[in-house]
């Protein structure tokens, strides 16, 4: 697996920065500086979305359900109305608040000297591209990404080993209260737990035909590639917020190149300030 910044340098076969520079009227060097400044925020947001089986399940459903790879393969699509709508939706999930987006853009502007307005506009452009890159990594399509290439299998192993998030090795009946079941329902196209009915065998319709993540799980159940047993998560110090799922995702959620020491912590403090404050206010 490779971290976010290095992943983004591969977008559009290495031409994404050129496309973005043209669209925003800045230089490629400035686009690179902007990415360096913004990736720590995406890293923080993604890690916060990997804190529990439910969070991970929702993230994987979004990863499998959206056709995000097209934005990674062609950055110009992210500037379309559809791409912007996708990007803003993804930002709302990853960042959790428009206040966070504004504060992230302000912090990056201070660090780079690039206009805050440009950086704010760049966030919903980068969001679907990042999801597209993560999708390609998760399905083993990313060039130069080290590892098994079966991130989904590793996560399933971790979730199964952990008793579906409830500490018990017995799965709750039905998918409504079962994070793993909900995740699989999304991956397999719905219908497993009360959604639209899955086509029956012999109907000539394969619900996994256009869903590589679902196909991967189907192959595992059918005796294909088996996920390696998930390693026991390392014991975390008391009070640590780190989730075992962060280790499964590995470097995929790391920001990569940072522009200065401690910059990641500055971004994390923005999330703490706004999102934790929202929780206290409820």
C-alpha positions in Angstrom: 0.0 0.0 0.0 1.2 3.5 -0.7 0.2 6.8 1.2 -2.1 9.4 -0.1 0.3 11.9 -1.6 2.3 9.3 -3.5 -1.0 7.7 -4.6 -2.2 11.0 -6.1 1.0 11.5 -8.1 -0.2 8.5 -10.1 -3.6 9.9 -10.8 -4.4 10.3 -14.5 -1.2 8.4 -15.3 0.8 11.2 -13.6 -1.0 14.0 -15.5 -3.5 15.0 -12.8 -1.4 17.9 -11.5 -1.1 19.3 -14.9 -4.9 19.1 -15.4 -5.5 20.8 -12.0 -3.0 23.5 -12.6 -4.8 24.4 -15.9 -8.2 24.4 -14.2 -7.2 26.6 -11.3 -4.8 28.9 -13.1 -1.8 28.0 -11.0 1.5 26.2 -11.6 2.1 22.5 -11.3 4.5 23.2 -8.4 1.7 25.0 -6.6 -0.7 22.1 -7.1 2.0 19.8 -5.7 2.4 22.2 -2.7 -1.4 22.3 -2.2 -1.6 18.5 -2.2 1.2 18.3 0.3 -0.7 20.7 2.6 -4.2 19.1 2.1 -3.3 15.3 2.4 -2.8 15.5 6.2 -6.4 16.6 6.5 -7.7 13.7 4.3 -5.5 11.4 6.3 -7.0 12.5 9.6 -10.5 12.3 8.3 -10.1 8.8 6.8 -8.6 7.5 10.1 -11.5 8.9 12.0 -13.7 6.9 9.6 -12.0 3.7 10.6 -12.7 3.7 14.3 -15.3 0.9 14.5 -16.8 -2.0 12.4 -19.8 0.2 11.5 -17.5 3.1 10.4 -15.4 0.7 8.3 -18.5 -1.0 6.8 -19.9 2.4 5.8 -16.6 3.4 4.3 -16.3 0.2 2.3 -19.9 0.6 1.0 -19.1 4.1 -0.2 -15.8 2.8 -1.8 -17.6 -0.1 -3.6 -20.8 1.7 -4.4 -19.4 4.8 -6.1 -17.8 4.8 -9.5 -14.9 6.8 -8.2 -12.1 5.3 -10.2 -13.1 7.4 -13.2 -12.1 10.6 -11.3 -8.7 9.1 -10.5 -8.1 8.1 -14.1 -9.3 11.5 -15.5 -9.0 14.5 -13.2 -11.0 16.7 -15.5 -14.2 14.7 -14.6 -13.9 15.8 -11.0 -14.6 19.4 -12.2 -18.0 18.4 -13.8 -21.2 19.0 -11.9 -21.5 15.3 -11.1 -17.9 15.2 -9.9 -18.4 18.3 -7.7 -21.5 16.8 -6.2 -19.7 13.6 -5.5 -16.8 15.5 -4.0 -18.9 17.6 -1.7 -20.7 14.5 -0.5 -17.5 12.7 0.2 -16.1 15.7 2.1 -19.2 15.8 4.3 -18.5 12.2 5.4 -14.7 12.5 5.7 -14.5 16.0 7.3 -17.9 16.0 9.0 -18.4 19.7 8.9 -18.0 22.7 6.5 -16.2 24.5 9.3 -13.5 21.8 9.2 -13.2 22.3 5.4 -12.8 26.1 5.9 -10.3 25.7 8.7 -8.3 23.1 6.6 -8.1 25.5 3.7 -7.0 28.4 5.9 -4.3 26.3 7.5 -3.0 25.1 4.1 -3.1 28.7 2.8 -0.9 29.8 5.7 1.5 27.0 5.0 1.7 27.4 1.2 0.9 31.0 0.4 -1.7 29.8 -2.1 -5.1 31.6 -1.9 -7.5 30.1 0.6 -10.3 30.3 -1.9 -8.4 28.1 -4.4 -7.6 25.6 -1.7 -11.2 25.5 -0.6 -12.3 24.8 -4.2 -9.7 22.1 -4.5 -11.0 20.0 -1.6 -14.1 18.6 -3.4 -12.0 18.0 -6.5 -9.5 16.0 -4.6 -12.1 14.0 -2.6 -13.5 11.8 -5.4 -10.0 11.4 -6.9 -8.7 10.1 -3.5 -11.7 7.7 -3.2 -10.9 6.4 -6.7 -7.3 5.9 -5.8 -8.2 4.1 -2.6 -10.6 1.9 -4.6 -7.8 0.9 -7.0 -5.5 0.2 -4.2 -8.1 -1.9 -2.4 -8.7 -4.0 -5.5 -5.0 -4.5 -6.2 -4.9 -2.2 -9.3 -2.4 0.4 -8.0 1.0 0.3 -9.6 3.9 0.1 -7.1 1.6 -0.7 -4.1 3.3 -3.2 -1.9 1.3 -5.8 0.1 -1.2 -8.6 -0.5 -3.5 -6.4 -2.6 -6.4 -7.9 -0.7 -7.3 -5.1 1.8 -10.9 -6.2 1.9 -10.0 -9.8 2.9 -7.8 -8.4 5.7 -10.6 -6.2 7.0 -13.1 -9.1 6.9 -10.7 -11.2 8.8 -10.2 -8.5 11.4 -14.0 -7.9 11.7 -14.7 -11.7 12.0 -12.0 -12.2 14.5 -13.4 -9.3 16.6 -16.8 -10.8 16.8 -18.5 -8.3 14.5 -17.5 -5.4 16.8 -19.5 -6.7 19.8 -16.8 -8.8 21.5 -18.8 -11.9 20.9 -17.9 -14.5 18.3 -21.6 -15.0 17.5 -23.0 -12.7 14.8 -26.4 -11.0 15.6 -29.2 -12.4 13.5 -30.1 -10.3 10.4 -28.0 -7.5 8.9 -29.7 -4.5 10.4 -27.6 -4.7 13.6 -24.6 -6.4 12.1 -21.9 -4.1 10.7 -20.3 -6.9 8.8 -23.6 -7.9 7.3 -24.4 -4.3 6.3 -21.0 -4.0 4.7 -21.5 -7.3 2.8 -25.0 -6.2 1.8 -23.6 -3.1 0.1 -20.7 -5.0 -1.5 -23.0 -7.7 -2.9 -25.5 -5.2 -4.3 -28.2 -5.3 -1.6 -31.0 -7.7 -0.9 -29.2 -9.9 1.7 -31.0 -8.4 4.7 -34.3 -7.0 3.5 -33.2 -4.8 0.6 -33.9 -5.5 -3.0 -33.9 -9.1 -3.8 -30.8 -10.6 -5.2 -31.3 -12.4 -8.5 -31.6 -16.1 -8.1 -29.2 -18.6 -9.4 -29.8 -19.3 -13.0 -31.5 -16.0 -13.7 -28.6 -15.0 -15.9 -28.0 -11.9 -13.9 -24.9 -11.7 -11.7 -25.2 -8.9 -9.0 -21.4 -8.9 -8.7 -20.6 -8.5 -12.4 -19.9 -4.7 -12.0 -18.7 -4.8 -8.4 -15.0 -6.0 -8.0 -15.2 -5.7 -4.2 -18.2 -8.0 -4.1 -16.6 -10.4 -6.6 -13.5 -10.5 -4.4 -15.6 -11.6 -1.5 -17.6 -14.1 -3.6 -14.3 -15.6 -4.8 -13.1 -16.0 -1.2 -16.4 -17.8 -0.2 -16.1 -20.0 -3.3 -12.7 -21.3 -2.5 -10.7 -18.7 -4.4 -8.2 -16.4 -2.8 -8.5 -16.7 1.0 -7.7 -13.8 3.2 -4.7 -14.3 5.4 -5.6 -14.6 9.1 -5.6 -11.1 10.5 -2.8 -10.5 12.9 -3.7 -9.8 16.6 -3.9 -6.0 17.0 -1.1 -4.6 19.0 -2.2 -3.5 22.5 -2.7 0.2 22.6 -1.9 2.4 25.6 -4.8 3.4 27.7 -6.7 6.3 26.2 -5.3 5.7 22.7 -7.7 6.4 19.9 -6.0 4.2 17.4 -8.2 1.6 15.8 -7.0 -1.9 14.8 -8.5 -1.2 11.4 -5.9 1.5 10.8 -3.3 -1.2 10.8 -5.3 -3.2 8.3 -5.6 -0.2 5.9 -1.8 0.4 6.5 -0.2 3.2 4.6 -3.3 3.9 2.5 -4.5 6.4 5.1 -1.1 8.0 5.8 -0.7 11.5 4.3 2.7 10.8 2.8 5.0 13.8 2.2 4.6 16.5 4.7 5.6 20.1 4.2 6.8 20.7 7.8 7.3 18.9 11.1 4.2 18.7 13.2 1.9 19.7 10.3 -0.2 16.6 10.7 -0.9 17.4 14.3 -2.1 20.9 13.3 -4.7 19.3 11.0 -5.7 16.8 13.7 -6.3 19.7 16.1 -8.7 21.3 13.7 -10.8 18.1 13.7 -10.6 17.9 17.5 -11.6 21.6 17.9 -14.7 21.5 15.6 -16.0 17.9 15.7 -15.4 17.3 19.4 -17.0 20.7 20.1 -20.1 19.6 18.0 -20.4 16.5 20.1 -20.2 18.5 23.4 -22.9 20.8 22.1 -25.4 18.0 21.5 
